[in-house]
Amino acid sequence: MSESAEEKSIIAPGVVVRLKNWDPDDTPGSRGGKEAASEGLEALARKLDALQEILYAEHRHKVLVILQGMDTAGKDGTIRRVFEGVNTQGVRVASFKVPTPVELDHDYLWRAHQEVPGRGEIVIFNRSYYEDVLVVRVHELVPRKTWERRFSQINEFEKMLTEEGTTILKCFLHIDQKEQKKRLQQRLDDPLKRWKFNPADLAERKLWDKYILAYEEVLSRTSTAWAPWRIVASNHNWYRNLTVAEAIVGALEELGMRYPEPPDGVEKLHVD
């Protein structure tokens, strides 16, 4: 991806997002298509592996990657492909499903706060606290005034995390209805993928327009200077994976990390 394409994918604070203006089938800045992207992703995986090792060794910075998107947008696939071959030491995935009774007894950010990265860690949120301004809105699980105030609460929560040393990367994996239909049908047709199919996905699909409106407001109101959103065209898995990998590697490189200095005199020691 070229620098201009990378900049285009980032939502500036205050911009009103209309997803119809973002083509999920687009591959801006790509060179050589799928084959070249595969080679590029391999190179990025090697960089990510090396950078993650320094992050863990330096034990100073924290990195939180948030993946959101419609059903079948590819959150699982992105995590699997981008972090393939990366040492699992210091990398963790947190998935957020329907809240448990214990989680419902606390505020909606409680379960997320327990999963944020510590020093030297990369944590990937597969869905996140943004479900509490998406699903609860679409299904009218809480009053409007409740989910409305959560936008500012989320912004302040993310600001606190960044002020405490966390780098936040937020990626909205953008697909269209036609692509979702194809992917759902593939799950039904392939016996090896059928386990992924949930009949509830068909009910959720009927709420597509409501989810688009909810996501547009999320992207418009919670893309901040300290935690901006990226809209990642995701109809093509290869482009989605390459874009997310580039964003993560770029963020890690910007941290200017280095291995810690060894103890004094260690160069004079030898193992008998």
SEPAKE-548089 format. One record per residue: residue in three letters; chain; x negated, y, z of N, C-alpha, C in turn. Coordinates in Angstrom, 2 decimals, decimal comma. Layout:
% SEPAKE-548089
<atom Ala A <X Y Z> <X Y Z> <X Y Z>>
...
This chain:
% SEPAKE-548089
<atom Met A <-0,85 -1,19 0,00> <0,00 0,00 0,00> <-0,88 1,24 0,00>>
<atom Ser A <-0,52 2,22 -0,82> <-1,29 3,46 -0,85> <-0,93 4,30 0,35>>
<atom Glu A <-1,77 5,30 0,61> <-1,51 6,15 1,76> <-0,18 6,86 1,63>>
<atom Ser A <0,15 7,33 0,42> <1,41 8,04 0,23> <2,61 7,14 0,49>>
<atom Ala A <2,50 5,88 0,08> <3,60 4,94 0,33> <3,75 4,67 1,82>>
<atom Glu A <2,60 4,54 2,52> <2,64 4,33 3,97> <3,31 5,52 4,65>>
<atom Glu A <2,94 6,72 4,23> <3,54 7,91 4,83> <5,04 7,96 4,55>>
<atom Lys A <5,44 7,54 3,37> <6,85 7,56 3,00> <7,67 6,63 3,87>>
<atom Ser A <7,07 5,54 4,32> <7,82 4,55 5,10> <8,08 5,01 6,53>>
<atom Ile A <7,38 6,04 6,98> <7,51 6,51 8,36> <8,56 7,62 8,41>>
<atom Ile A <9,50 7,49 9,34> <10,56 8,48 9,49> <10,09 9,60 10,40>>
<atom Ala A <10,04 10,80 9,88> <9,62 11,95 10,69> <10,71 12,31 11,69>>
<atom Pro A <10,34 12,81 12,85> <11,33 13,21 13,85> <12,33 14,22 13,28>>
<atom Gly A <13,59 14,00 13,58> <14,62 14,94 13,15> <15,22 14,65 11,79>>
<atom Val A <14,64 13,72 11,02> <15,17 13,38 9,70> <16,44 12,54 9,85>>
<atom Val A <17,46 12,89 9,11> <18,70 12,11 9,11> <18,57 11,01 8,06>>
<atom Val A <18,63 9,77 8,49> <18,41 8,63 7,61> <19,72 8,16 6,99>>
<atom Arg A <19,69 7,98 5,68> <20,78 7,33 4,96> <20,17 6,15 4,21>>
<atom Leu A <20,46 4,95 4,66> <19,76 3,77 4,14> <20,03 3,52 2,66>>
<atom Lys A <21,09 4,09 2,11> <21,34 3,94 0,68> <20,24 4,60 -0,15>>
<atom Asn A <19,49 5,50 0,48> <18,39 6,18 -0,22> <17,08 5,39 -0,15>>
<atom Trp A <17,10 4,24 0,53> <15,92 3,40 0,68> <16,19 2,07 -0,03>>
<atom Asp A <15,43 1,79 -1,07> <15,64 0,59 -1,86> <14,92 -0,60 -1,21>>
<atom Pro A <15,66 -1,56 -0,67> <15,02 -2,71 -0,02> <14,30 -3,63 -0,99>>
<atom Asp A <14,54 -3,42 -2,29> <13,90 -4,23 -3,33> <12,60 -3,59 -3,82>>
<atom Asp A <12,30 -2,42 -3,30> <11,14 -1,65 -3,77> <9,85 -2,24 -3,21>>
<atom Thr A <8,75 -2,01 -3,92> <7,42 -2,42 -3,45> <6,43 -1,28 -3,71>>
<atom Pro A <6,66 -0,11 -3,12> <5,82 1,06 -3,42> <4,37 0,85 -3,02>>
<atom Gly A <3,46 1,26 -3,91> <2,05 1,21 -3,58> <1,41 -0,15 -3,73>>
<atom Ser A <2,19 -1,17 -4,11> <1,61 -2,51 -4,23> <0,77 -2,60 -5,49>>
<atom Arg A <-0,23 -3,47 -5,44> <-1,13 -3,66 -6,57> <-1,21 -5,15 -6,87>>
<atom Gly A <-0,78 -5,53 -8,08> <-0,93 -6,92 -8,48> <0,17 -7,85 -8,03>>
<atom Gly A <1,18 -7,33 -7,35> <2,32 -8,14 -6,98> <2,04 -9,19 -5,93>>
<atom Lys A <2,81 -10,27 -5,98> <2,81 -11,28 -4,93> <1,46 -11,96 -4,76>>
<atom Glu A <0,80 -12,29 -5,87> <-0,48 -13,00 -5,78> <-1,55 -12,15 -5,10>>
<atom Ala A <-1,66 -10,89 -5,52> <-2,64 -10,00 -4,90> <-2,28 -9,73 -3,45>>
<atom Ala A <-0,98 -9,66 -3,15> <-0,55 -9,41 -1,77> <-0,97 -10,56 -0,87>>
<atom Ser A <-0,91 -11,78 -1,38> <-1,32 -12,93 -0,59> <-2,80 -12,83 -0,21>>
<atom Glu A <-3,62 -12,43 -1,16> <-5,05 -12,26 -0,88> <-5,26 -11,11 0,10>>
<atom Gly A <-4,51 -10,04 -0,09> <-4,62 -8,90 0,81> <-4,21 -9,25 2,22>>
<atom Leu A <-3,17 -10,08 2,35> <-2,71 -10,48 3,67> <-3,74 -11,35 4,38>>
<atom Glu A <-4,43 -12,19 3,62> <-5,48 -13,01 4,22> <-6,59 -12,14 4,77>>
<atom Ala A <-6,97 -11,11 4,03> <-8,01 -10,19 4,49> <-7,56 -9,43 5,73>>
<atom Leu A <-6,29 -9,02 5,73> <-5,76 -8,31 6,88> <-5,69 -9,22 8,11>>
<atom Ala A <-5,39 -10,50 7,89> <-5,33 -11,45 9,01> <-6,69 -11,59 9,67>>
<atom Arg A <-7,74 -11,59 8,86> <-9,10 -11,67 9,43> <-9,42 -10,41 10,24>>
<atom Lys A <-9,03 -9,25 9,71> <-9,24 -7,99 10,43> <-8,45 -7,98 11,74>>
<atom Leu A <-7,19 -8,43 11,65> <-6,33 -8,45 12,83> <-6,90 -9,37 13,90>>
<atom Asp A <-7,42 -10,51 13,50> <-8,01 -11,45 14,45> <-9,19 -10,80 15,17>>
<atom Ala A <-10,05 -10,12 14,40> <-11,23 -9,48 15,00> <-10,83 -8,31 15,90>>
<atom Leu A <-9,86 -7,52 15,46> <-9,43 -6,37 16,25> <-8,73 -6,81 17,53>>
<atom Gln A <-7,94 -7,88 17,44> <-7,26 -8,37 18,64> <-8,25 -8,86 19,68>>
<atom Glu A <-9,35 -9,45 19,22> <-10,37 -9,92 20,15> <-11,03 -8,75 20,88>>
<atom Ile A <-11,29 -7,67 20,14> <-11,87 -6,48 20,78> <-10,87 -5,85 21,75>>
<atom Leu A <-9,60 -5,80 21,34> <-8,55 -5,26 22,21> <-8,51 -6,01 23,53>>
<atom Tyr A <-8,57 -7,34 23,44> <-8,51 -8,17 24,64> <-9,77 -7,98 25,49>>
<atom Ala A <-10,92 -7,93 24,83> <-12,18 -7,80 25,56> <-12,31 -6,42 26,23>>
<atom Glu A <-11,92 -5,39 25,52> <-12,05 -4,04 26,06> <-11,09 -3,81 27,23>>
<atom His A <-9,92 -4,45 27,16> <-8,94 -4,42 28,26> <-8,58 -2,98 28,64>>
<atom Arg A <-8,25 -2,20 27,63> <-7,94 -0,79 27,86> <-6,60 -0,40 27,24>>
<atom His A <-6,38 -0,83 26,01> <-5,18 -0,41 25,27> <-4,10 -1,47 25,32>>
<atom Lys A <-2,86 -1,04 25,02> <-1,70 -1,92 24,96> <-0,96 -1,63 23,66>>
<atom Val A <-0,48 -2,67 23,00> <0,21 -2,49 21,72> <1,55 -3,22 21,74>>
<atom Leu A <2,61 -2,49 21,44> <3,96 -3,04 21,37> <4,48 -2,91 19,95>>
<atom Val A <4,82 -4,04 19,34> <5,40 -4,06 18,00> <6,86 -4,45 18,12>>
<atom Ile A <7,75 -3,58 17,62> <9,20 -3,83 17,69> <9,72 -4,11 16,29>>
<atom Leu A <10,34 -5,27 16,11> <10,93 -5,65 14,83> <12,45 -5,71 14,96>>
<atom Gln A <13,12 -4,93 14,15> <14,58 -4,93 14,10> <15,01 -5,11 12,66>>
<atom Gly A <16,22 -5,57 12,47> <16,75 -5,74 11,13> <18,02 -6,56 11,15>>
<atom Met A <18,73 -6,54 10,04> <19,94 -7,34 9,90> <19,58 -8,83 10,00>>
<atom Asp A <20,58 -9,67 10,23> <20,37 -11,11 10,21> <19,73 -11,51 8,89>>
<atom Thr A <18,74 -12,38 8,93> <17,94 -12,91 7,82> <16,94 -11,90 7,27>>
<atom Ala A <16,75 -10,77 7,95> <15,78 -9,78 7,45> <14,35 -10,30 7,50>>
<atom Gly A <14,09 -11,31 8,35> <12,78 -11,93 8,35> <11,90 -11,63 9,54>>
<atom Lys A <12,52 -11,39 10,68> <11,72 -11,08 11,88> <10,82 -12,26 12,26>>
<atom Asp A <11,41 -13,46 12,31> <10,63 -14,65 12,66> <9,53 -14,90 11,63>>
<atom Gly A <9,89 -14,81 10,36> <8,92 -15,05 9,29> <7,78 -14,06 9,30>>
<atom Thr A <8,08 -12,81 9,61> <7,04 -11,79 9,68> <6,05 -12,11 10,79>>
<atom Ile A <6,58 -12,45 11,95> <5,70 -12,78 13,09> <4,82 -13,98 12,74>>
<atom Arg A <5,44 -15,00 12,19> <4,71 -16,23 11,88> <3,61 -15,97 10,85>>
<atom Arg A <3,90 -15,21 9,82> <2,93 -15,00 8,73> <1,87 -13,98 9,09>>
<atom Val A <2,26 -12,88 9,70> <1,29 -11,82 10,00> <0,29 -12,27 11,05>>
<atom Phe A <0,75 -13,03 12,04> <-0,13 -13,44 13,13> <-0,67 -14,85 12,95>>
<atom Glu A <-0,49 -15,42 11,77> <-1,02 -16,74 11,48> <-2,55 -16,71 11,57>>
<atom Gly A <-3,12 -17,59 12,36> <-4,57 -17,66 12,48> <-5,16 -16,73 13,51>>
<atom Val A <-4,33 -15,85 14,10> <-4,82 -14,95 15,13> <-4,84 -15,68 16,47>>
<atom Asn A <-5,91 -15,50 17,22> <-6,04 -16,15 18,52> <-4,85 -15,74 19,40>>
<atom Thr A <-4,16 -16,73 19,94> <-2,97 -16,43 20,74> <-3,31 -15,81 22,09>>
<atom Gln A <-4,59 -15,81 22,45> <-5,01 -15,15 23,69> <-4,75 -13,65 23,54>>
<atom Gly A <-3,91 -13,12 24,39> <-3,63 -11,69 24,34> <-2,54 -11,29 23,37>>
<atom Val A <-1,85 -12,28 22,74> <-0,73 -11,99 21,84> <0,49 -12,75 22,34>>
<atom Arg A <1,62 -12,08 22,43> <2,82 -12,69 23,00> <4,05 -12,20 22,26>>
<atom Val A <5,03 -13,08 22,08> <6,30 -12,72 21,44> <7,41 -12,77 22,49>>
<atom Ala A <8,23 -11,74 22,52> <9,40 -11,70 23,41> <10,64 -11,58 22,53>>
<atom Ser A <11,54 -12,54 22,66> <12,79 -12,53 21,89> <13,95 -12,16 22,81>>
<atom Phe A <14,81 -11,30 22,32> <15,92 -10,82 23,13> <17,24 -11,30 22,53>>
<atom Lys A <17,87 -12,20 23,25> <19,15 -12,75 22,80> <20,26 -12,20 23,70>>
<atom Val A <21,39 -12,89 23,76> <22,49 -12,43 24,61> <22,00 -12,36 26,06>>
<atom Pro A <22,25 -11,24 26,74> <21,75 -11,09 28,12> <22,29 -12,18 29,05>>
<atom Thr A <21,45 -12,62 29,96> <21,86 -13,59 30,97> <22,64 -12,87 32,07>>
<atom Pro A <23,34 -13,61 32,94> <24,04 -12,97 34,05> <23,10 -12,14 34,93>>
<atom Val A <21,89 -12,65 35,17> <20,93 -11,90 35,99> <20,55 -10,59 35,29>>
<atom Glu A <20,31 -10,66 33,98> <19,95 -9,45 33,23> <21,09 -8,44 33,22>>
<atom Leu A <22,32 -8,93 33,15> <23,48 -8,04 33,15> <23,70 -7,36 34,49>>
<atom Asp A <23,11 -7,92 35,54> <23,19 -7,30 36,86> <22,27 -6,09 36,99>>
<atom His A <21,37 -5,91 36,02> <20,42 -4,80 36,04> <20,72 -3,85 34,89>>
<atom Asp A <19,99 -2,74 34,85> <20,15 -1,83 33,72> <19,63 -2,49 32,45>>
<atom Tyr A <20,07 -1,99 31,30> <19,79 -2,66 30,02> <18,30 -2,65 29,65>>
<atom Leu A <17,50 -1,76 30,24> <16,08 -1,73 29,94> <15,26 -2,64 30,85>>
<atom Trp A <15,89 -3,19 31,89> <15,17 -3,97 32,89> <14,44 -5,17 32,27>>
<atom Arg A <15,15 -5,94 31,45> <14,52 -7,14 30,90> <13,41 -6,79 29,91>>
<atom Ala A <13,56 -5,69 29,21> <12,53 -5,27 28,26> <11,28 -4,78 28,97>>
<atom His A <11,48 -4,04 30,06> <10,33 -3,48 30,78> <9,43 -4,59 31,32>>
<atom Gln A <10,02 -5,72 31,67> <9,23 -6,84 32,17> <8,35 -7,47 31,10>>
<atom Glu A <8,68 -7,23 29,84> <7,97 -7,88 28,73> <6,98 -6,97 28,02>>
<atom Val A <6,93 -5,69 28,37> <6,02 -4,79 27,66> <4,57 -5,22 27,89>>
<atom Pro A <3,67 -4,88 26,98> <2,29 -5,38 27,09> <1,51 -4,77 28,24>>
<atom Gly A <0,61 -5,60 28,77> <-0,37 -5,11 29,72> <-1,64 -4,74 28,97>>
<atom Arg A <-2,66 -4,28 29,67> <-3,92 -3,90 29,02> <-4,51 -5,09 28,28>>
<atom Gly A <-4,93 -4,84 27,05> <-5,56 -5,88 26,25> <-4,58 -6,77 25,52>>
<atom Glu A <-3,29 -6,46 25,57> <-2,26 -7,32 24,99> <-1,59 -6,69 23,78>>
<atom Ile A <-1,19 -7,56 22,84> <-0,24 -7,21 21,80> <1,03 -8,00 22,10>>
<atom Val A <2,15 -7,30 22,21> <3,44 -7,98 22,41> <4,35 -7,61 21,25>>
<atom Ile A <4,99 -8,62 20,68> <5,95 -8,40 19,59> <7,35 -8,62 20,12>>
<atom Phe A <8,19 -7,61 20,00> <9,59 -7,74 20,37> <10,38 -8,19 19,14>>
<atom Asn A <10,93 -9,40 19,21> <11,83 -9,90 18,17> <13,24 -9,50 18,59>>
<atom Arg A <13,73 -8,43 18,02> <14,85 -7,65 18,54> <14,37 -6,98 19,83>>
<atom Ser A <15,22 -6,17 20,43> <14,73 -5,37 21,56> <15,89 -4,71 22,28>>
<atom Tyr A <15,55 -3,72 23,08> <16,57 -2,92 23,77> <17,42 -2,12 22,80>>
<atom Tyr A <17,02 -2,07 21,53> <17,85 -1,37 20,54> <19,17 -2,10 20,29>>
<atom Glu A <19,23 -3,37 20,66> <20,51 -4,08 20,57> <21,58 -3,40 21,42>>
<atom Asp A <21,13 -2,65 22,44> <22,08 -2,00 23,35> <22,60 -0,67 22,82>>
<atom Val A <22,20 -0,31 21,59> <22,87 0,78 20,89> <23,32 0,30 19,49>>
<atom Leu A <23,22 -1,02 19,27> <23,63 -1,60 18,00> <24,80 -2,57 18,20>>
<atom Val A <24,51 -3,73 18,75> <25,55 -4,75 18,95> <26,67 -4,24 19,85>>
<atom Val A <26,29 -3,59 20,94> <27,33 -3,12 21,88> <28,21 -2,05 21,23>>
<atom Arg A <27,65 -1,32 20,29> <28,44 -0,31 19,58> <29,36 -0,97 18,56>>
<atom Val A <28,81 -1,84 17,73> <29,59 -2,46 16,67> <30,73 -3,30 17,24>>
<atom His A <30,46 -4,01 18,34> <31,48 -4,87 18,93> <32,25 -4,19 20,06>>
<atom Glu A <31,97 -2,93 20,28> <32,69 -2,12 21,27> <32,65 -2,79 22,65>>
<atom Leu A <31,45 -3,20 23,04> <31,28 -3,87 24,33> <31,16 -2,89 25,49>>
<atom Val A <30,78 -1,67 25,18> <30,70 -0,61 26,19> <31,32 0,65 25,58>>
<atom Pro A <31,75 1,60 26,42> <32,33 2,83 25,89> <31,32 3,63 25,07>>
<atom Arg A <31,81 4,44 24,17> <30,94 5,27 23,33> <30,01 6,14 24,17>>
<atom Lys A <30,53 6,74 25,23> <29,71 7,63 26,05> <28,53 6,88 26,67>>
<atom Thr A <28,70 5,57 26,86> <27,61 4,77 27,45> <26,48 4,57 26,45>>
<atom Trp A <26,81 4,09 25,23> <25,73 3,87 24,28> <25,18 5,17 23,72>>
<atom Glu A <25,98 6,23 23,71> <25,49 7,53 23,24> <24,34 8,04 24,09>>
<atom Arg A <24,47 7,95 25,41> <23,42 8,47 26,28> <22,15 7,62 26,24>>
<atom Arg A <22,25 6,42 25,73> <21,09 5,54 25,69> <20,03 6,00 24,69>>
<atom Phe A <20,41 6,77 23,70> <19,41 7,25 22,75> <18,33 8,07 23,46>>
<atom Ser A <18,75 9,01 24,27> <17,77 9,83 24,98> <17,02 9,01 26,03>>
<atom Gln A <17,71 8,04 26,64> <17,04 7,18 27,62> <15,94 6,35 26,96>>
<atom Ile A <16,23 5,81 25,79> <15,24 5,03 25,06> <14,05 5,89 24,65>>
<atom Asn A <14,33 7,09 24,18> <13,23 7,99 23,80> <12,33 8,28 24,99>>
<atom Glu A <12,92 8,51 26,14> <12,13 8,80 27,34> <11,37 7,57 27,82>>
<atom Phe A <12,00 6,41 27,70> <11,34 5,16 28,08> <10,10 4,94 27,21>>
<atom Glu A <10,24 5,14 25,91> <9,11 4,95 25,00> <8,04 6,02 25,21>>
<atom Lys A <8,47 7,22 25,55> <7,49 8,27 25,84> <6,67 7,91 27,06>>
<atom Met A <7,34 7,40 28,09> <6,62 6,97 29,29> <5,60 5,89 28,97>>
<atom Leu A <6,01 4,91 28,15> <5,10 3,83 27,78> <3,87 4,37 27,05>>
<atom Thr A <4,09 5,27 26,11> <2,96 5,80 25,35> <2,05 6,66 26,23>>
<atom Glu A <2,64 7,41 27,15> <1,83 8,22 28,06> <1,01 7,35 29,00>>
<atom Glu A <1,48 6,13 29,21> <0,75 5,18 30,05> <-0,20 4,29 29,25>>
<atom Gly A <-0,38 4,64 27,97> <-1,41 3,96 27,18> <-0,93 2,92 26,20>>
<atom Thr A <0,37 2,86 25,93> <0,90 1,87 24,98> <1,08 2,49 23,61>>
<atom Thr A <0,57 1,83 22,59> <0,83 2,20 21,20> <2,06 1,43 20,75>>
<atom Ile A <3,07 2,15 20,24> <4,32 1,51 19,83> <4,47 1,59 18,31>>
<atom Leu A <4,70 0,43 17,70> <4,97 0,35 16,26> <6,38 -0,21 16,09>>
<atom Lys A <7,26 0,56 15,47> <8,65 0,13 15,30> <8,94 -0,05 13,81>>
<atom Cys A <9,33 -1,26 13,42> <9,59 -1,57 12,02> <11,03 -2,05 11,83>>
<atom Phe A <11,76 -1,35 10,97> <13,08 -1,79 10,56> <12,93 -2,55 9,25>>
<atom Leu A <13,21 -3,84 9,28> <13,08 -4,69 8,10> <14,37 -4,58 7,29>>
<atom His A <14,28 -3,90 6,16> <15,45 -3,47 5,40> <15,74 -4,42 4,24>>
<atom Ile A <16,90 -5,09 4,29> <17,38 -5,91 3,17> <18,77 -5,43 2,77>>
<atom Asp A <19,24 -5,89 1,62> <20,60 -5,54 1,20> <21,53 -6,74 1,35>>
<atom Gln A <22,81 -6,50 1,13> <23,81 -7,56 1,32> <23,61 -8,73 0,37>>
<atom Lys A <23,20 -8,40 -0,85> <22,99 -9,46 -1,84> <21,88 -10,41 -1,40>>
<atom Glu A <20,80 -9,84 -0,87> <19,68 -10,65 -0,41> <20,07 -11,47 0,82>>
<atom Gln A <20,85 -10,86 1,72> <21,29 -11,60 2,89> <22,15 -12,80 2,47>>
<atom Lys A <23,05 -12,59 1,52> <23,89 -13,69 1,04> <23,03 -14,82 0,51>>
<atom Lys A <22,02 -14,49 -0,28> <21,14 -15,50 -0,85> <20,43 -16,29 0,25>>
<atom Arg A <19,94 -15,58 1,26> <19,18 -16,25 2,33> <20,08 -17,12 3,20>>
<atom Leu A <21,30 -16,65 3,47> <22,23 -17,48 4,24> <22,60 -18,74 3,47>>
<atom Gln A <22,80 -18,60 2,17> <23,14 -19,76 1,35> <21,99 -20,76 1,29>>
<atom Gln A <20,76 -20,23 1,25> <19,59 -21,11 1,25> <19,52 -21,94 2,53>>
<atom Arg A <19,90 -21,33 3,63> <19,92 -22,08 4,88> <20,94 -23,22 4,83>>
<atom Leu A <22,07 -22,97 4,20> <23,09 -24,01 4,09> <22,68 -25,12 3,12>>
<atom Asp A <22,01 -24,73 2,04> <21,67 -25,69 0,99> <20,47 -26,56 1,33>>
<atom Asp A <19,56 -26,05 2,13> <18,32 -26,76 2,45> <18,47 -27,51 3,77>>
<atom Pro A <18,44 -28,85 3,77> <18,59 -29,61 5,02> <17,54 -29,25 6,07>>
<atom Leu A <16,37 -28,81 5,62> <15,31 -28,46 6,55> <15,51 -27,08 7,17>>
<atom Lys A <16,39 -26,29 6,57> <16,66 -24,94 7,09> <18,05 -24,84 7,72>>
<atom Arg A <18,84 -25,90 7,57> <20,23 -25,83 8,01> <20,36 -25,58 9,51>>
<atom Trp A <19,35 -25,99 10,27> <19,39 -25,79 11,71> <19,40 -24,30 12,08>>
<atom Lys A <18,88 -23,47 11,16> <18,84 -22,04 11,41> <20,22 -21,38 11,27>>
<atom Phe A <21,12 -22,08 10,55> <22,40 -21,44 10,24> <23,31 -21,42 11,45>>
<atom Asn A <23,88 -20,28 11,69> <24,84 -20,10 12,77> <26,14 -19,58 12,16>>
<atom Pro A <27,25 -20,29 12,31> <28,52 -19,82 11,74> <28,86 -18,39 12,15>>
<atom Ala A <28,36 -17,96 13,31> <28,62 -16,59 13,76> <27,99 -15,57 12,81>>
<atom Asp A <26,97 -15,98 12,05> <26,33 -15,07 11,10> <27,33 -14,59 10,04>>
<atom Leu A <28,29 -15,44 9,71> <29,28 -15,06 8,71> <30,21 -13,98 9,24>>
<atom Ala A <30,55 -14,09 10,54> <31,38 -13,06 11,16> <30,63 -11,75 11,25>>
<atom Glu A <29,34 -11,83 11,61> <28,52 -10,62 11,69> <28,37 -9,97 10,32>>
<atom Arg A <28,27 -10,79 9,28> <28,10 -10,26 7,93> <29,28 -9,38 7,51>>
<atom Lys A <30,47 -9,71 8,00> <31,65 -8,91 7,68> <31,58 -7,51 8,30>>
<atom Leu A <30,68 -7,35 9,28> <30,53 -6,06 9,95> <29,35 -5,27 9,39>>
<atom Trp A <28,92 -5,63 8,20> <27,73 -5,03 7,58> <27,77 -3,51 7,61>>
<atom Asp A <28,85 -2,92 7,14> <28,93 -1,46 7,05> <28,82 -0,80 8,42>>
<atom Lys A <29,42 -1,42 9,43> <29,32 -0,87 10,78> <27,89 -0,94 11,30>>
<atom Tyr A <27,21 -2,03 11,00> <25,81 -2,15 11,42> <24,92 -1,13 10,71>>
<atom Ile A <25,20 -0,90 9,43> <24,40 0,09 8,68> <24,55 1,47 9,32>>
<atom Leu A <25,77 1,85 9,66> <25,99 3,14 10,32> <25,26 3,21 11,66>>
<atom Ala A <25,31 2,11 12,41> <24,64 2,08 13,71> <23,13 2,19 13,54>>
<atom Tyr A <22,59 1,47 12,57> <21,14 1,53 12,33> <20,71 2,92 11,85>>
<atom Glu A <21,52 3,53 11,02> <21,17 4,87 10,54> <21,05 5,85 11,70>>
<atom Glu A <21,94 5,72 12,67> <21,86 6,61 13,82> <20,65 6,28 14,70>>
<atom Val A <20,36 4,99 14,86> <19,17 4,60 15,61> <17,91 5,19 14,97>>
<atom Leu A <17,77 5,01 13,67> <16,58 5,48 12,96> <16,48 7,00 12,99>>
<atom Ser A <17,62 7,67 12,93> <17,64 9,13 12,93> <17,34 9,73 14,29>>
<atom Arg A <17,85 9,08 15,35> <17,78 9,68 16,68> <16,64 9,16 17,55>>
<atom Thr A <16,00 8,08 17,15> <14,93 7,54 18,00> <13,59 7,42 17,27>>
<atom Ser A <13,46 8,08 16,14> <12,15 8,16 15,49> <11,49 9,43 16,00>>
<atom Thr A <10,51 9,26 16,87> <9,88 10,37 17,57> <8,41 10,48 17,21>>
<atom Ala A <7,81 11,59 17,62> <6,38 11,78 17,36> <5,55 10,70 18,04>>
<atom Trp A <6,02 10,23 19,20> <5,25 9,22 19,94> <5,60 7,79 19,56>>
<atom Ala A <6,76 7,59 18,95> <7,17 6,23 18,55> <8,05 6,30 17,31>>
<atom Pro A <7,45 6,59 16,16> <8,24 6,71 14,93> <8,68 5,36 14,38>>
<atom Trp A <9,76 5,38 13,63> <10,22 4,18 12,93> <9,58 4,10 11,55>>
<atom Arg A <9,35 2,87 11,09> <8,99 2,59 9,71> <10,13 1,81 9,08>>
<atom Ile A <10,54 2,20 7,90> <11,51 1,42 7,14> <10,73 0,57 6,16>>
<atom Val A <10,81 -0,74 6,33> <10,02 -1,68 5,53> <10,94 -2,38 4,53>>
<atom Ala A <10,75 -2,09 3,24> <11,51 -2,79 2,21> <11,24 -4,29 2,33>>
<atom Ser A <12,29 -5,09 2,55> <12,08 -6,49 2,94> <12,81 -7,51 2,09>>
<atom Asn A <13,31 -7,11 0,92> <13,89 -8,10 0,02> <12,83 -9,10 -0,48>>
<atom His A <11,57 -8,62 -0,54> <10,46 -9,47 -0,94> <9,62 -9,77 0,30>>
<atom Asn A <9,59 -11,02 0,69> <8,87 -11,40 1,91> <7,39 -11,02 1,85>>
<atom Trp A <6,79 -11,21 0,69> <5,35 -10,92 0,57> <5,05 -9,45 0,82>>
<atom Tyr A <5,94 -8,59 0,33> <5,72 -7,15 0,53> <5,98 -6,76 1,99>>
<atom Arg A <7,03 -7,32 2,56> <7,34 -7,08 3,97> <6,18 -7,45 4,86>>
<atom Asn A <5,64 -8,64 4,68> <4,54 -9,11 5,51> <3,30 -8,24 5,35>>
<atom Leu A <3,00 -7,89 4,11> <1,82 -7,05 3,85> <1,97 -5,68 4,50>>
<atom Thr A <3,15 -5,09 4,41> <3,40 -3,76 4,96> <3,26 -3,76 6,47>>
<atom Val A <3,86 -4,74 7,14> <3,77 -4,81 8,59> <2,34 -5,07 9,04>>
<atom Ala A <1,63 -5,96 8,34> <0,24 -6,25 8,69> <-0,63 -5,01 8,54>>
<atom Glu A <-0,43 -4,26 7,48> <-1,20 -3,03 7,28> <-0,95 -2,02 8,39>>
<atom Ala A <0,30 -1,91 8,81> <0,65 -0,97 9,87> <-0,04 -1,35 11,18>>
<atom Ile A <-0,03 -2,64 11,52> <-0,63 -3,09 12,77> <-2,14 -2,93 12,74>>
<atom Val A <-2,77 -3,36 11,66> <-4,22 -3,23 11,54> <-4,63 -1,76 11,57>>
<atom Gly A <-3,88 -0,91 10,88> <-4,19 0,51 10,88> <-4,10 1,13 12,26>>
<atom Ala A <-3,07 0,74 13,01> <-2,90 1,27 14,37> <-4,04 0,82 15,28>>
<atom Leu A <-4,46 -0,43 15,15> <-5,56 -0,93 15,97> <-6,88 -0,24 15,62>>
<atom Glu A <-7,10 -0,02 14,36> <-8,33 0,66 13,93> <-8,40 2,08 14,47>>
<atom Glu A <-7,24 2,74 14,54> <-7,20 4,11 15,04> <-7,53 4,22 16,53>>
<atom Leu A <-7,46 3,11 17,25> <-7,76 3,14 18,68> <-9,25 3,32 18,97>>
<atom Gly A <-10,09 3,10 17,94> <-11,52 3,28 18,12> <-12,11 2,36 19,18>>
<atom Met A <-11,69 1,11 19,17> <-12,09 0,19 20,22> <-13,52 -0,30 20,03>>
<atom Arg A <-14,11 -0,78 21,13> <-15,43 -1,37 21,07> <-15,56 -2,42 22,17>>
<atom Tyr A <-16,43 -3,37 21,95> <-16,66 -4,38 22,97> <-17,28 -3,73 24,21>>
<atom Pro A <-16,94 -4,19 25,40> <-17,55 -3,63 26,61> <-19,05 -3,96 26,66>>
<atom Glu A <-19,80 -3,10 27,33> <-21,24 -3,32 27,49> <-21,48 -4,53 28,40>>
<atom Pro A <-22,46 -5,36 28,08> <-22,77 -6,51 28,95> <-23,44 -6,05 30,23>>
<atom Pro A <-23,48 -6,87 31,25> <-24,15 -6,51 32,51> <-25,62 -6,19 32,27>>
<atom Asp A <-26,17 -5,29 33,07> <-27,57 -4,92 32,94> <-28,47 -6,15 33,12>>
<atom Gly A <-29,44 -6,25 32,26> <-30,43 -7,31 32,36> <-30,01 -8,62 31,78>>
<atom Val A <-28,79 -8,71 31,20> <-28,33 -10,00 30,70> <-29,17 -10,50 29,54>>
<atom Glu A <-29,79 -9,55 28,80> <-30,60 -9,96 27,66> <-31,87 -10,71 28,06>>
<atom Lys A <-32,24 -10,61 29,34> <-33,45 -11,28 29,82> <-33,15 -12,69 30,36>>
<atom Leu A <-31,87 -13,01 30,46> <-31,50 -14,31 31,02> <-31,56 -15,39 29,95>>
<atom His A <-31,70 -16,63 30,38> <-31,64 -17,76 29,46> <-31,01 -18,94 30,19>>
<atom Val A <-30,44 -19,82 29,39> <-29,77 -20,99 29,93> <-30,72 -22,18 29,91>>
<atom Asp A <-30,98 -22,77 31,09> <-31,87 -23,93 31,17> <-31,15 -25,19 30,69>>
